Amino acid sequence: MVEEKKNVIITYNDRDFKAEDLSEEQANIAGKLNAAQRKLQRLQEAYEDYVMTADYFEINKKAFADTIEEDKED
């Protein structure tokens, strides 16, 4: 079963396609789809990292602003 999965070029609509199932044009498009999918996954990870870092930045910016306000009150 694992060996069969290694031969799968692309899974589309829950269907596995091997090289022998595809024409040259389809294999070319499948390669582009796979490359785009990998890039989208990396971009999703980068976006999640951005959101988390932006939240962290805002929390610390507010904390810093709060200390400035405390200094004004003294």
Secondary structure, 3 states (H helix, E strand, C coil): CHHHHHCEEEEECCEEEEHHHCCHHHHHHHHHHHHHHHHHHHHHHHHHHHHHHHHHHHHHHHHHHHHHHHHHHC
